[in-house]
Amino acid sequence: MVVTEYLAVQSAGNTDIIDITTNCRDILEKSGMKSGIITVFNPGSTGSLTTIEYEPNLVKDVKEALDIFASYDKVYRHSMTWHDDNGASHVRATIMGPSVTVPFVDGELTLGTWQQIVFCDFDTRPRGRELVVQIIGE
């Protein structure tokens, strides 16, 4: 069986990292499935999904690490194409990836004790996003 839901997320942009684990658990519970996989996908090119230990200092560490790889202060060639300021946003999203997949067993996500599913919004402004959550299982 396949179930597709949509998850609305409000973000502050600029590497806003948002814990969506509870939302994913709620969607999984609503599906009634007991075994399979849940995939969360961002249909946009300036956001990503991953898992981390969602605690304030690690969130800061991730943001600082991304500043090393794709600083918002750098001038990006992408700006020449679209005359916008989000080249770093696209590079960060490319590095991190647009989706995450987590198996579930007995109706429970198989996340580790300190592991949460997070959405990272790298765009340079606050915005609403609609993530696609697809569950495949039985």
C-alpha positions in Angstrom: 0.0 0.0 0.0 1.1 3.6 -0.7 -0.1 6.6 1.2 0.9 10.2 0.3 0.4 13.1 2.6 1.6 16.7 2.6 3.3 18.5 5.5 3.1 22.3 5.7 6.2 23.9 7.4 6.8 27.5 8.2 10.4 28.5 8.1 12.5 31.5 9.0 14.9 30.7 6.1 18.7 31.2 6.4 19.4 27.7 7.5 16.4 27.2 9.7 16.5 23.6 11.0 13.1 22.3 12.0 12.4 19.1 13.8 9.5 17.3 12.0 9.8 13.9 13.7 6.5 14.2 15.6 4.8 15.2 12.4 6.2 12.1 10.6 5.1 9.9 13.5 1.6 11.3 13.4 1.3 10.7 9.6 2.6 7.2 10.0 0.1 6.4 12.8 -2.7 7.8 10.8 -1.8 5.5 7.9 -2.3 2.4 10.1 0.7 0.7 8.5 3.0 -1.5 10.6 6.0 -2.2 8.4 7.7 -0.4 5.5 9.4 2.9 4.8 8.5 6.5 5.1 10.1 9.1 2.7 10.0 12.8 3.2 10.8 14.9 0.1 11.2 18.6 -0.4 9.9 19.7 -3.8 12.2 22.7 -4.0 15.9 23.4 -4.7 16.8 25.4 -1.5 15.8 23.0 1.2 16.8 19.6 2.4 16.0 16.8 4.7 18.2 14.7 7.0 18.5 13.3 10.5 20.4 14.7 13.3 20.5 14.8 17.1 18.2 17.9 17.4 19.8 19.8 20.2 20.6 23.5 20.1 24.4 23.3 20.1 24.5 20.7 17.4 22.1 22.8 15.3 24.6 25.7 15.7 27.5 23.4 14.8 25.7 22.3 11.6 25.0 25.9 10.6 28.6 26.8 11.2 29.9 23.8 9.2 27.7 24.8 6.3 29.0 28.3 6.5 32.5 26.8 5.7 31.2 25.0 2.6 28.7 27.5 1.3 28.9 30.9 2.9 26.0 33.3 2.4 28.6 36.1 2.2 30.2 34.7 -1.1 29.0 36.0 -4.5 27.6 33.1 -6.5 27.4 32.9 -10.3 23.8 31.8 -9.8 23.0 35.4 -9.1 24.0 36.3 -12.6 21.3 34.0 -13.9 18.4 35.0 -11.8 19.6 38.2 -10.1 18.7 36.8 -6.7 20.8 36.2 -3.5 20.3 32.5 -2.9 23.3 30.8 -4.5 24.5 29.6 -1.1 21.0 28.2 -0.5 21.1 26.0 -3.6 24.7 24.8 -2.9 23.7 23.8 0.7 20.6 22.0 -0.5 22.7 20.1 -3.1 25.2 19.0 -0.5 22.4 17.9 2.0 19.9 16.3 -0.5 16.2 16.7 -1.0 14.8 13.7 0.9 15.2 11.2 3.8 13.9 7.7 4.1 13.4 5.9 7.4 12.2 2.3 7.8 9.4 1.5 10.3 8.7 -1.7 12.1 5.6 -2.5 14.3 4.3 1.0 13.4 7.4 2.8 14.9 10.1 4.7 13.1 13.4 2.9 13.5 15.3 6.1 14.5 18.1 6.0 17.0 17.6 7.3 20.5 19.0 10.7 19.7 18.0 10.9 16.1 15.3 13.2 14.7 14.1 13.9 11.2 14.7 17.6 10.3 13.9 19.9 7.4 16.6 22.5 6.6 15.5 25.6 4.8 18.4 27.4 3.3 16.5 30.1 1.4 17.4 33.7 2.3 13.9 34.6 3.4 11.1 33.2 5.6 8.6 31.0 3.7 6.1 28.3 3.8 7.0 24.9 2.4 4.9 21.8 1.6 6.8 18.6 2.0 5.7 15.4 0.5 5.5 12.4 2.9 5.1 9.1 1.2 4.6 5.8 3.1 5.1 2.5 1.4 4.3 -0.6 3.5 1.6 -2.8 4.9 
